[in-house]
Amino acid sequence: MNETFTGTTSYISSTELSEVVNVALALQRPLLVRGEPGTGKTLLAHAVADSLQMPLIRWHVKSSTGADEGLYHYDTVQRLNDSRFGDGDVSDIENYIKLGPLGRAFEADERCVVLIDEIDKADLEFPNDLLHELDAMRFVIDETGREVVAQHRPFVLITSNAEKELPDAFLRRCIFHYIDFPDPDLMRDIVDVHHPDMERELLDQCLQKFYWLRERPNLRKRPSTGELIDWIGALIRSGLDAEGLKDDFPFLGVLLKKERDLVAMQG
């Protein structure tokens, strides 16, 4: 299998980002990516899996998520119900062990991409609790004594919105990359994927207004790439051309999602 990532037809990757992904793949290290919302951090995992033809296993982290949930879960409630109602073999605890995202990736017959999404939403101890398993690529199920050992070391991609600082010990084990917001040239390539038949003059006007809007001071939430794609879609469906866009800024609610921002721009 070719394990060189260059992006996909639906995910335009910068040269720098592709190089970082390939370094992480070669060194078999987790890749930690940060960047403002809308820069394609989560979609990167989908693109790597698609490009390299690997299964994707997603683990979306919440504030209540514990690191052990990524390994396995012992379903005591189901076992209790089965013991009460006579369904299932309650004597075999293995029947009630459900592997988590990392556990499933370890036992997979082929190399997988594991997305640990928004790791900074979890408790501060969450990253440290994963250190041993990410290093050793194995863990023991306490209830049965069975050791789960990775048949293939998965490619682990971790996203963070920088809501919390991550521990130094965890950072040392990762390859790190900050995804910059796309510049106008890269953004043209991204828009071309979604609106390939768009008139060049209209695209020029859209990008000019979009980047002007992002530079406005005191915006609580700057519009992202996904919002630009939606805004352009709204403009195309309305039939507005480049000339009509010069002195107008329609459908601002597609770009701005905070009431204060919207009022300020329309005032």
C-alpha positions as CSV (number, residue, x, y, z in Angstrom):
1,M,0.0,0.0,0.0
2,N,1.3,3.5,-0.9
3,E,1.5,5.5,2.3
4,T,2.2,8.9,0.9
5,F,-0.5,11.5,1.5
6,T,-0.9,14.4,-0.9
7,G,-4.6,15.3,-0.3
8,T,-7.6,14.1,-2.2
9,T,-10.0,15.4,-4.9
10,S,-12.2,16.8,-2.1
11,Y,-9.5,17.8,0.4
12,I,-7.0,20.3,-0.8
13,S,-3.9,19.9,1.3
14,S,-1.0,22.4,1.5
15,T,2.5,21.1,0.8
16,E,3.5,21.7,4.4
17,L,0.5,19.8,5.8
18,S,1.1,16.9,3.5
19,E,4.7,16.7,4.5
20,V,3.8,16.7,8.2
21,V,1.2,13.9,7.7
22,N,3.8,11.8,5.9
23,V,6.4,12.4,8.6
24,A,3.9,11.2,11.2
25,L,3.1,8.2,9.1
26,A,6.8,7.3,8.6
27,L,7.7,7.8,12.3
28,Q,4.5,6.1,13.5
29,R,3.8,8.9,15.9
30,P,0.4,10.5,16.7
31,L,-0.2,13.7,14.8
32,L,-1.6,16.6,16.8
33,V,-3.2,19.3,14.7
34,R,-4.5,22.6,15.9
35,G,-6.1,25.5,14.1
36,E,-9.1,27.7,14.3
37,P,-12.5,26.1,13.7
38,G,-13.2,25.5,10.0
39,T,-9.6,24.9,8.9
40,G,-10.3,21.2,8.2
41,K,-8.7,19.5,11.2
42,T,-11.4,16.8,11.5
43,L,-11.8,16.4,7.7
44,L,-8.0,15.7,7.5
45,A,-8.5,12.3,9.2
46,H,-11.2,11.4,6.6
47,A,-8.9,12.6,3.8
48,V,-6.0,10.5,5.0
49,A,-8.2,7.4,5.4
50,D,-9.6,7.9,1.9
51,S,-6.3,8.6,0.3
52,L,-4.4,5.7,1.9
53,Q,-7.5,3.4,1.7
54,M,-7.5,2.7,5.5
55,P,-10.6,2.3,7.7
56,L,-11.4,5.3,9.8
57,I,-12.3,4.9,13.5
58,R,-13.7,8.1,15.1
59,W,-13.5,9.0,18.8
60,H,-15.3,12.2,19.5
61,V,-14.1,13.5,22.9
62,K,-16.5,15.2,25.3
63,S,-16.0,16.8,28.7
64,S,-17.1,13.6,30.4
65,T,-15.0,11.2,28.3
66,G,-12.5,9.1,30.2
67,A,-9.3,7.7,28.5
68,D,-10.4,4.1,29.4
69,E,-13.4,4.5,27.1
70,G,-11.0,4.4,24.1
71,L,-9.8,1.0,25.2
72,Y,-12.9,-1.0,26.3
73,H,-16.1,-0.9,28.2
74,Y,-17.4,-3.5,30.6
75,D,-21.2,-3.5,30.2
76,T,-22.3,-4.4,33.7
77,V,-25.9,-3.2,33.1
78,Q,-26.4,-5.6,30.2
79,R,-24.9,-8.5,32.2
80,L,-27.3,-7.7,35.1
81,N,-30.2,-7.6,32.8
82,D,-29.2,-11.0,31.3
83,S,-28.9,-12.5,34.7
84,R,-32.3,-11.3,35.7
85,F,-34.1,-12.3,32.5
86,G,-32.2,-15.4,31.5
87,D,-30.7,-14.1,28.2
88,G,-27.1,-14.7,27.3
89,D,-24.2,-16.5,29.0
90,V,-23.5,-14.3,32.1
91,S,-20.7,-16.6,33.2
92,D,-18.5,-15.4,30.3
93,I,-17.5,-11.8,31.1
94,E,-15.9,-11.6,27.7
95,N,-19.4,-11.4,26.2
96,Y,-19.9,-8.0,27.9
97,I,-16.6,-6.5,27.0
98,K,-17.0,-3.9,24.2
99,L,-13.8,-2.6,22.7
100,G,-13.5,1.2,22.3
101,P,-12.0,3.1,19.3
102,L,-8.4,2.3,20.1
103,G,-9.2,-1.3,21.1
104,R,-10.9,-1.9,17.8
105,A,-8.0,-0.3,15.9
106,F,-5.5,-2.6,17.8
107,E,-7.5,-5.7,16.9
108,A,-8.1,-4.7,13.3
109,D,-6.6,-6.9,10.5
110,E,-5.3,-3.8,8.7
111,R,-3.8,-0.5,9.6
112,C,-6.5,2.1,10.6
113,V,-6.7,5.8,11.0
114,V,-7.9,6.7,14.5
115,L,-9.3,10.2,14.9
116,I,-9.3,11.5,18.5
117,D,-11.4,14.6,17.9
118,E,-11.2,17.7,20.2
119,I,-9.0,16.2,22.9
120,D,-8.8,19.5,24.7
121,K,-12.5,19.1,25.7
122,A,-11.7,16.3,28.1
123,D,-10.3,16.4,31.6
124,L,-6.7,17.5,32.0
125,E,-5.6,14.0,32.9
126,F,-7.1,12.5,29.8
127,P,-4.0,12.9,27.5
128,N,-1.6,11.5,30.2
129,D,-3.9,8.5,30.8
130,L,-3.4,7.6,27.1
131,L,0.4,7.8,27.1
132,H,1.2,4.2,27.9
133,E,-1.3,2.7,25.5
134,L,-0.2,5.0,22.6
135,D,3.5,4.0,23.3
136,A,3.1,0.3,24.0
137,M,0.2,-0.3,21.6
138,R,-1.3,-2.8,24.0
139,F,-3.5,-2.9,27.1
140,V,-5.0,-5.5,29.5
141,I,-8.7,-6.0,30.1
142,D,-8.8,-6.1,33.9
143,E,-12.0,-8.1,34.2
144,T,-10.7,-11.0,32.0
145,G,-6.9,-10.6,32.0
146,R,-6.9,-10.7,28.2
147,E,-4.2,-8.5,26.6
148,V,-5.1,-6.7,23.5
149,V,-2.0,-6.1,21.3
150,A,-2.0,-4.0,18.2
151,Q,-1.6,-6.1,15.1
152,H,-0.8,-3.0,13.1
153,R,0.1,0.4,14.6
154,P,-2.7,2.7,13.7
155,F,-2.2,6.2,12.4
156,V,-3.5,8.4,15.3
157,L,-4.7,11.9,14.4
158,I,-5.6,14.1,17.3
159,T,-7.4,17.5,16.9
160,S,-7.4,20.4,19.4
161,N,-9.0,23.8,19.4
162,A,-6.5,24.9,22.0
163,E,-9.2,25.3,24.7
164,K,-6.8,23.8,27.2
165,E,-3.0,23.3,27.3
166,L,-2.0,19.7,26.9
167,P,0.6,18.1,29.1
168,D,4.3,18.4,28.0
169,A,4.8,14.6,28.3
170,F,1.9,14.0,25.9
171,L,3.2,16.7,23.5
172,R,6.6,15.1,23.4
173,R,5.2,12.0,21.9
174,C,3.3,13.8,19.1
175,I,4.2,15.3,15.8
176,F,2.6,18.8,16.0
177,H,1.2,21.0,13.2
178,Y,-0.8,24.2,13.3
179,I,-3.2,24.5,10.3
180,D,-3.1,28.1,9.2
181,F,-6.2,29.6,7.7
182,P,-6.0,29.2,3.9
183,D,-4.6,32.1,2.0
184,P,-6.6,33.4,-1.1
185,D,-4.6,31.2,-3.5
186,L,-5.3,28.0,-1.6
187,M,-8.9,29.1,-1.0
188,R,-9.4,29.3,-4.7
189,D,-8.4,25.7,-5.1
190,I,-10.7,24.7,-2.2
191,V,-13.7,26.6,-3.7
192,D,-13.0,25.0,-7.1
193,V,-13.7,21.6,-5.6
194,H,-17.1,22.7,-4.4
195,H,-18.1,25.1,-7.2
196,P,-16.0,24.1,-10.2
197,D,-18.0,26.1,-12.8
198,M,-18.0,29.4,-10.9
199,E,-17.3,32.5,-12.8
200,R,-13.8,33.8,-12.0
201,E,-14.9,37.4,-11.7
202,L,-17.6,36.4,-9.2
203,L,-15.0,34.3,-7.2
204,D,-12.7,37.3,-7.1
205,Q,-15.4,39.5,-5.6
206,C,-16.4,36.8,-3.1
207,L,-12.9,36.3,-1.8
208,Q,-12.2,40.0,-1.6
209,K,-15.3,40.5,0.6
210,F,-14.7,37.3,2.6
211,Y,-11.2,38.2,3.6
212,W,-12.2,41.8,4.2
213,L,-14.9,40.6,6.6
214,R,-12.5,38.3,8.4
215,E,-10.2,41.2,9.1
216,R,-12.8,43.3,10.8
217,P,-11.8,44.1,14.4
218,N,-13.8,42.8,17.3
219,L,-15.6,40.1,15.4
220,R,-16.6,37.5,18.0
221,K,-16.5,34.7,15.4
222,R,-14.8,35.0,12.1
223,P,-16.3,33.2,9.2
224,S,-14.7,29.9,8.3
225,T,-14.0,28.0,5.0
226,G,-17.2,26.0,5.3
227,E,-19.3,29.2,5.7
228,L,-17.6,30.7,2.6
229,I,-18.6,27.6,0.6
230,D,-22.2,27.9,1.8
231,W,-22.2,31.7,1.1
232,I,-21.0,31.2,-2.4
233,G,-23.6,28.5,-2.9
234,A,-26.3,30.9,-1.8
235,L,-25.0,33.6,-4.2
236,I,-25.0,31.3,-7.1
237,R,-28.5,30.1,-6.4
238,S,-29.7,33.7,-6.2
239,G,-28.3,34.5,-9.6
240,L,-26.2,37.4,-8.4
241,D,-23.2,38.2,-10.6
242,A,-19.9,39.9,-9.8
243,E,-21.3,43.4,-10.7
244,G,-24.2,43.0,-8.4
245,L,-21.9,41.9,-5.5
246,K,-19.7,45.0,-5.7
247,D,-21.9,47.3,-3.8
248,D,-23.9,44.7,-1.8
249,F,-23.2,42.1,0.9
250,P,-26.2,39.7,0.8
251,F,-26.8,36.7,2.9
252,L,-24.6,37.8,5.8
253,G,-26.3,35.4,8.1
254,V,-24.6,32.6,6.2
255,L,-21.2,34.0,7.1
256,L,-21.8,35.5,10.6
257,K,-23.3,33.3,13.3
258,K,-23.2,35.8,16.3
259,E,-26.0,38.3,16.6
260,R,-23.6,41.1,17.7
261,D,-21.4,40.6,14.7
262,L,-24.4,40.6,12.4
263,V,-25.9,43.7,13.9
264,A,-22.5,45.5,13.7
265,M,-22.0,44.7,10.0
266,Q,-25.6,45.6,9.0
267,G,-25.6,48.8,11.1
